[in-house]
Amino acid sequence: MKAKTALFVAVLFSALAVSGLPCKAQTPTGKEIARRVYDRNVGSDSVAEAEMTLVSKSGHERVRTLRAYTKTDGPVRKALIRFLSPADIEGTGFLVLEREGAETEQFLYLPALRRARRIVSSQKSRSFVNSDFTYEDMERRPVEDFEHTLAGEEAVEQVPCWVVDSTPKSGVRSQYGRIRSWVAKDLDVPLRIHYFDKKGRPVKTYQVQSLQQIEGIWTETAVVMHNLEDDHRTLVKTLRIDYNTGLDDSAFTVRALETW
């Protein structure tokens, strides 16, 4: 683990030195940092192969493989995930449609039912395909839905970060009472996130274990979500990713989701 951490730090600082990114002299507000994270460059689209590993408290592992497609057009983002293995989840698909000024739409396709069903707002606190991510975690939340406060500065694995507390505004539906994020300065990538419930109790943590610059885009290539309540973890490792491939909008429809 120490070797992996050292490698992560060495690669990150080496890339920063090469990139020549300027330091931001003026301290940004919490909202400005949140906006940078929301708007950061992730390419016009991407196609990725990934491995999801579910790890129980006892250490038992279940491994899944998946393919993920994304497309970004300004404030509009679309994503489709298709599970490839093992057999009990093969073909299961998930579609996310973000539209400016409208609630994000999510659809889950189960091969056994042979049709997609919409995930409604009241279901977004539920587990996504038995992982430690919820449906809410699988979508970006508009910056304006939360109050963002700069809580300080702190390093994560020697990487300087802004610490931002985000709390949902009145009337905004969220399972969380507060979200604290450690955002890498000049990269605008959250390296660590702590989630708290409505009573202020910590419930989950998210950690980036590996970050690489691929095709000029900072990419989280290994992340882990840890459910503190049952000590269960979900690790997601990106095996391959290609950016700016020219995906058509037709790849992100309910019809495409149900085609398997």
C-alpha positions, -999 to 999 in steps of 0.1 A, spaced: 0 0 0 29 24 8 44 17 -26 11 24 -43 8 57 -24 43 67 -32 38 60 -69 5 79 -69 22 110 -54 52 107 -77 32 105 -108 9 133 -98 36 158 -89 56 148 -120 26 155 -142 20 189 -124 56 199 -130 54 190 -167 20 207 -172 32 240 -158 -2 247 -144 -3 281 -127 -11 284 -90 -43 304 -84 -32 333 -62 -67 343 -50 -85 320 -26 -116 307 -43 -150 304 -26 -166 271 -19 -191 276 -47 -163 285 -72 -145 253 -64 -177 233 -68 -183 250 -102 -148 241 -113 -153 205 -104 -187 204 -122 -173 220 -153 -139 204 -155 -128 189 -188 -138 153 -193 -138 153 -231 -167 154 -255 -173 117 -249 -156 85 -236 -158 47 -238 -143 28 -209 -139 -8 -198 -139 -12 -160 -139 -38 -132 -161 -34 -102 -152 -54 -71 -176 -57 -41 -158 -65 -9 -177 -77 22 -166 -71 58 -151 -106 59 -131 -99 28 -152 -119 3 -150 -105 -32 -174 -104 -61 -160 -91 -94 -180 -76 -122 -169 -62 -156 -187 -34 -173 -185 -10 -202 -193 27 -197 -202 53 -223 -204 91 -216 -211 121 -238 -209 158 -227 -224 188 -246 -219 218 -224 -242 215 -194 -258 183 -208 -243 150 -199 -254 115 -208 -241 81 -196 -248 45 -202 -233 16 -183 -236 -20 -194 -225 -49 -172 -208 -77 -191 -201 -103 -164 -207 -125 -144 -238 -142 -157 -261 -130 -129 -257 -94 -139 -248 -97 -176 -268 -74 -198 -280 -52 -169 -278 -16 -181 -281 19 -166 -289 51 -184 -284 87 -170 -297 117 -188 -288 151 -174 -305 181 -189 -300 218 -180 -328 231 -158 -345 197 -154 -342 168 -130 -318 141 -140 -334 111 -155 -322 75 -147 -333 42 -161 -324 7 -151 -326 -22 -176 -329 -58 -162 -327 -85 -189 -351 -107 -169 -378 -81 -173 -368 -72 -209 -376 -35 -204 -362 -5 -186 -378 12 -156 -373 47 -145 -357 54 -111 -378 80 -94 -366 106 -69 -377 86 -39 -356 56 -50 -323 75 -55 -310 67 -20 -311 30 -28 -281 9 -36 -270 9 -73 -269 -29 -83 -260 -39 -47 -229 -18 -46 -219 9 -21 -229 36 -46 -265 48 -45 -284 61 -75 -279 96 -62 -241 90 -63 -244 80 -99 -254 115 -111 -239 150 -109 -259 174 -87 -263 210 -99 -240 233 -81 -270 255 -73 -287 227 -53 -262 230 -25 -246 256 -3 -208 253 -7 -185 265 20 -147 265 19 -137 248 52 -100 250 48 -70 235 31 -55 200 37 -32 176 18 -43 142 6 -13 119 2 8 151 0 -14 166 -27 -26 201 -17 -64 203 -16 -93 226 -9 -117 213 17 -153 221 8 -185 214 27 -217 211 7 -251 210 22 -284 206 3 -306 237 1 -341 237 15 -364 218 -7 -337 198 -24 -340 160 -20 -308 143 -9 -300 114 14 -271 134 27 -270 162 53 -235 172 44 -208 162 19 -172 172 26 -148 171 -4 -111 173 -7 -105 189 -41 -70 188 -56 -59 224 -63 -53 232 -100 -68 198 -110 -103 204 -98 -107 167 -90 -121 155 -57 -95 130 -42 -116 122 -11 -152 127 -1 -169 121 32 -207 117 34 -228 125 64 -265 117 71 -291 142 82 -280 138 119 -244 145 110 -232 110 113 -205 98 89 -220 71 66 -196 66 37 -162 76 23 -149 79 -12 -113 78 -21 -93 81 -54 -66 55 -53 -51 62 -87 -52 93 -109 -37 95 -144 -36 120 -172 -50 102 -203 -52 121 -236 -47 153 -216 -76 146 -192 -72 139 -155 -89 105 -150 -97 86 -118 -85 51 -128 -91 35 -94 -116 46 -67 -132 30 -37 -165 37 -19 -166 25 17 -199 20 35 -191 27 71 -223 12 85 -216 -24 73 -179 -21 65 -186 -30 29 -165 -16 0 -169 -12 -38 -138 -7 -58 -139 5 -94 -108 1 -116 -107 15 -151 -90 -10 -174 -91 12 -205 -106 45 -216 -108 63 -249 -118 100 -251 -134 120 -279 -145 89 -300 -174 106 -317 -203 88 -300 -238 95 -315 -267 107 -294 -286 75 -304 -263 55 -280 -280 72 -251 -317 64 -254 -341 41 -236 -343 21 -268 -305 16 -269 -306 7 -232 -332 -21 -239 -312 -34 -269 -293 -63 -256 
